[in-house]
Amino acid sequence: MQAKDVMTTRVISVTPETPVAQIAQTLLDNGISAVPVLTTSGEVAGIVSEGDLLHRREIDTERRPSWWLRLLGGGESARDYTKVHGMTAADVMTRSVVSATEDTNLNEIAHLLEGHGIKRVPVLRDGRLVGIVSRADLVRGLAVRAQTMANTSVADDRTIRERIDAELRGQSWAAKLMVNPVVEDGVVHLWGFVPTDADRDALRVLAEGIPGVRSVVDHLARRRFVLES
């Protein structure tokens, strides 16, 4: 799935001139945690999140560096001062915006969210905002994909086993496991030996993720072993 399959196209935005108080009210009224800041030409100039409004003089939450940091010249920077005291979106917004395109796959978007510690990614087309993908949108995409997979036609037992074997060959953690999956009427019976419960859980999840599998029966035994390479 790609960004265009799950993105929210009705995006609430503000302009660089929008007052901070209005931005805060917009977040509250719409139950969102951030808004993109758009120029008059529709380009994304930045984004204002709850984090950008966390340290403000109005609520007495501005950072106060210790006296010794001030003495060493390590106190509040000019940018910090503007963010705390500024009155418009342009003053407080985060200017370095992580974005995606409509064709960005959801796996890459998940990595962007996790890697940058953010909750949403604006989706751009030729530099213009066309949507936004949030963590909630990824969860919705997961729900739809899971339902689609559940509704796919049942594969025959031989095909299921072949797919399990292929998936196992592609997993580094499974390279030295002694496991033999047996499939009957869509039920996967896992036979063999595993060194840890983590391996047992991973094998179950792997089998459950194969289309056509109705259930998984665990016959695996715990045994520490070393295979000759």
N, C-alpha and C positions, 0 to 999 in steps of 0.2 A: 504494500500500500504506500501511497505517496501523500505529500502534504495536501494536495488538492482534494484527496478523498475524505479528509477529516477536518480540514481547516474551517474555522468560523469566518464567514464572509461579511457578516454584519459587525464591523469593528468600530467600537466607540473610540474616538480620538479627540485630541485637543490641538491647539495651535501654540506656537512659541510664546504668544502674548497672553495665553490663558492664565488667570491668577491662580496662585497655589491653593487658596481657599476653595475655589471652584473645582480644582482638580480633586481635592480631598472629598468634596461632596459628590463628585461624579463617581469616584471609586465606591463610596458608600451606597449611593442610590442604585448602582448597577451590580453590586456584589462582585466586583472584580478587584484585582490587586495591582493592575498597571494599565496605563494607556499610552499608545504611541503618540508622538508629537509630529504633526504633519505641517509642511510648509504650504503656502498658497498653491504651489504647483503639484501638490500631492506626494512630494518626496518625504521620506522619513528622516527627520532631523535628530530624533532621539526618542527616549522612552522614559516615562516617569512611573516608578513603582512605589509600593509602600515603603521599601527600603530607602528610597530617595527622600522620603518625608519623615524618616524616623528621628532625625536629630534637627529639631526646630526650636527657635527661641520662643515661639508662641506657647509651647507646652513645656518649656524649660528642660529640654532634653539635649541641648547642644553639648558637644564634647568640650570638656574643660581640661586642657593639658596641665600637668603638674608644673609647679614653679620652676623646677630644675630643667624641664624641657624648654620652657619659655626662655630661661637664662641662656641655654645653649642654642637658641634659635630654632628649636624643633617644635615650636608650638603650632597653632592653627595656621594652615596655609590660606592663601588668598582664595583658592578654589573652595576650600572648606567653609570659609566665611560667606562666600556667595551662596553656597548651597543652604546654609543655615538661615541666612537673612534675606535671600532673594525672594521676590514676590511673584515671579512668573515661571512658566514651564521652562523657558530658555535658561533661567538661572539654576534650576534644580535638576534638570533632566540628565540622564546618562546618555552621553553622546556616542559612545562606542556601542553600536547596536548589533547584536548577533542576529543574522537573518537567514532565511532559506528561500528557495524558489518553489514553485508549484510542483516541480518534478522531484524534489528532494524526498528520498524514501524515509519512512518513519524510523527505521533503525538509526539513520544518521541524525535525525532530529532528536531522538532519545539521547544520543551521545552528546549532542550540543547542549541539551538541557542539563544533563548530569555534569558534563565537563566544565560548564561555565556557572553552575549553581544558580540557574535561572528557571523560571516557571512557564515561560512562553517564548515563542519565536515568531516575529513578523514574517509574513510570506510576501515576497516582492516579485513583480513582473516589470521588467525594464525600469527598475528603480522605484516603481510605484507600489503602494501597499494594496494588496488584493485580499488579504486574509491574515489570520493569526492562528497558530497551533499552540495550544496549551497542554499541560500535563493531562488535564481532564479530557481533551480531545484524543490524546493517545489511548486513554483508558476506554473511551467509546469505540475507537478503532479496534482495540483488542476484543471488546465484546462482540462487535459485528463479525470479525474474522473467526472467532471461536464458534459463533452460531453457524456461520457459513460452512466451516469444516465439519460441524456436527451433522449438517444436512446433506453432506456429500454422499454419493452412493457407496455402499459397502464394498470394499475390495475383497478378493478371494484370499484364502489363507496363505497361499504361496506368495502372492504379491506382498502381503503384509510382512511376512518373514523376510523377504528380499529387501524391503524398505528398512526394516529394523537392522538387518546386517549392514546395509549401506550406511545408515546413520551411525552405527557403532564404529565403522571403519573411519569415519570422519571425525571422531572425537578422541583427542589425545589421552584423556583420562581413562578411556576404555581400552587402550591398546594392549594392556597386559592382563585384562580380565579373562577368566575362563568361564564363559557364559554361553548357554545354548538355549535360544528361544524356540519354543514349540507352539504353533498356532493351530487352534481347532475352533471352527465356527466363530471366528473373530475374537476368541479369548486367547490372550498371550500367556503362556506358562514359561516363567523364567527359571531355568535350571542352571546350576553351576555354583561357583564359589566367588565370594567378594571379600576383600580385606577390611572394608569399613562400611558403616551404615550410610555414609555419604554416597558411596558407590551404589549401594542398594537403592537409595532414593533416586539417584540420577538415572539408573536403569529403568525404574518404574516410570518416571516422568518421560523418558525417551520413548518407551513403548506406548504410553498413553497418548503421545502426540502424533502417532502414526494414523492417518485416515483409515477408517474401517475397524479400528480396534474397539471392541465393546467393553472389555475389562482386562485387568492384568492380575495373574495369580503368581505370588512370590514363593518359589521353592528354593530360593538361594540360601546357601549355608555360609557362615562366616569362617574364613580361614585365611591366615596370613601366608602368603606364598611369594616366591621370587621366581620369575621365569628367566631362563637363559636367553640372552640376546644374541 
